[in-house]
């Protein structure tokens, strides 16, 4: 793989990982037990740690190792975002960079939907999909060779389909996530809005707002409305026809939890093409 220099790589990824060699080597030689999603996730990240180590790319190896150790400890790391690699696409034009970021953000949104629905029932395929997505993001950010990113993206697509995700070309809904008790749009959410605006082709959308189960149901009903309103306003400002805003409160959970559980994947709004 033709990566840019380790100095450039250290600018963003190493900030996530700590000190590459010292964090990566112990994890490479560790044994991860279990068959749940996090165990599979840890083992797939371990394989990527070894690949990066063989390439003497210790900052990246450390980043993968950090995520793998989190998963092995039962703390699920989220897939990388294009924000974490912003400023590292120095070898592409601004237009190509915008297309690249839109592609990453759209694929990540679909991955998150598939993980929310299927990570417990299909843990190995879903774990592979997440790790290959991260590999693809790194490829796009740092690799000058056009062949390997395409190959890894194909592996990601195949794993996503096996995980239970829709075909990338068949996206008809996008998910936007929120912080705890928040309804403001993050930078990642704004990019999803821009993606939707570029794909409508005159179609209208419905916006559904949701919450997790933390807090009273009556409060969550209002919070879900504020989330739907926030997304709908941004879509209208971007020229998208919003047909309906539908607050769902803490119903139709992406991740089935009991009452009083703060689950990040349930704090969301869904934009669905009509």
C-alpha positions, -999 to 999 in steps of 0.1 A, spaced: 0 0 0 14 34 -10 8 55 21 19 91 25 46 97 51 42 86 87 47 122 97 15 132 78 -4 102 91 5 111 126 -13 144 122 -47 130 128 -48 92 133 -20 91 158 -39 115 179 -65 88 183 -40 61 191 -13 71 214 23 60 206 22 35 177 49 9 183 43 6 221 5 3 217 5 -20 186 30 -47 193 15 -61 226 -20 -62 209 -6 -80 179 5 -109 201 -26 -110 223 -54 -136 222 -90 -124 219 -116 -149 231 -153 -149 224 -178 -149 195 -198 -117 201 -196 -86 180 -168 -70 200 -147 -101 200 -149 -104 162 -143 -67 159 -111 -69 181 -98 -98 160 -104 -80 127 -87 -49 141 -58 -71 152 -53 -83 116 -52 -47 104 -27 -39 131 -5 -66 119 -8 -55 82 2 -19 92 30 -32 114 45 -52 85 43 -19 64 62 -2 93 33 22 96 33 23 134 10 53 138 -17 35 118 -10 2 136 -14 20 169 -47 35 158 -60 0 149 -46 -15 181 -64 11 202 -97 3 186 -91 -34 189 -83 -31 226 -114 -12 232 -135 -39 215 -117 -67 234 -126 -49 266 -163 -48 256 -163 -11 247 -174 -8 211 -154 18 191 -173 37 164 -162 36 128 -140 64 118 -155 95 102 -143 117 74 -139 145 99 -111 126 116 -92 126 83 -101 161 71 -70 179 58 -52 147 49 -64 145 13 -37 167 0 -31 149 -32 -66 153 -47 -85 183 -61 -111 201 -40 -139 186 -62 -125 151 -59 -121 156 -21 -158 166 -18 -169 135 -37 -147 114 -16 -160 128 17 -196 124 5 -189 88 -4 -174 81 30 -202 97 49 -229 80 29 -213 46 33 -208 52 71 -245 61 75 -255 28 59 -230 9 80 -244 24 112 -279 14 102 -268 -22 95 -249 -24 128 -278 -11 147 -301 -38 133 -278 -68 129 -246 -66 149 -259 -90 176 -275 -115 151 -246 -115 126 -216 -104 146 -187 -117 124 -199 -102 91 -209 -69 108 -175 -66 125 -158 -73 92 -179 -46 76 -169 -20 102 -132 -28 100 -131 -28 62 -150 5 62 -122 19 85 -96 4 61 -114 21 32 -114 55 49 -76 52 55 -71 42 19 -90 72 7 -72 96 30 -37 85 25 -33 62 -5 -23 75 -39 -29 42 -56 -64 39 -70 -64 1 -71 -63 -9 -34 -90 16 -22 -113 1 -48 -105 -34 -37 -111 -27 0 -143 -8 -8 -155 -39 -26 -147 -61 4 -166 -35 26 -196 -36 3 -197 -74 4 -193 -75 42 -220 -49 46 -244 -69 24 -236 -100 45 -242 -80 77 -276 -72 64 -271 -37 49 -287 -25 17 -267 -22 -15 -249 11 -16 -266 22 -48 -300 15 -33 -300 39 -4 -334 54 2 -330 65 38 -302 83 57 -297 84 95 -285 113 115 -272 108 150 -274 132 180 -256 136 213 -273 128 246 -303 151 251 -292 171 221 -310 181 189 -283 203 173 -267 191 141 -231 181 142 -207 186 113 -212 149 103 -250 155 104 -246 185 82 -227 165 56 -255 139 56 -280 167 49 -258 179 20 -257 143 7 -295 140 8 -299 174 -9 -277 162 -38 -296 130 -42 -333 140 -41 -338 146 -78 -370 164 -70 -383 137 -46 -397 147 -13 -387 132 21 -402 124 54 -382 130 86 -386 108 116 -372 117 150 -362 92 177 -347 91 211 -332 64 234 -351 53 265 -332 75 291 -356 99 307 -394 101 308 -413 90 277 -432 123 277 -400 143 275 -386 121 248 -416 127 227 -408 164 227 -371 157 221 -378 135 191 -399 164 177 -371 188 182 -347 165 164 -371 160 135 -376 198 133 -339 205 134 -332 181 105 -363 192 85 -352 229 88 -317 221 75 -332 201 46 -355 229 36 -327 254 38 -308 231 14 -337 231 -10 -352 197 -1 -390 193 0 -399 179 35 -433 164 32 -438 153 68 -420 155 102 -429 125 124 -417 124 160 -415 88 172 -402 94 207 -386 63 222 -405 39 200 -391 18 171 -356 16 187 -327 8 164 -312 -11 193 -337 -29 215 -330 -18 251 -349 -17 284 -363 15 299 -338 41 311 -309 31 288 -288 58 271 -280 41 237 -262 63 211 -276 44 181 -312 52 193 -306 89 194 -313 96 157 -334 111 130 -341 92 97 -346 110 64 -365 87 41 -372 94 4 -408 91 -6 
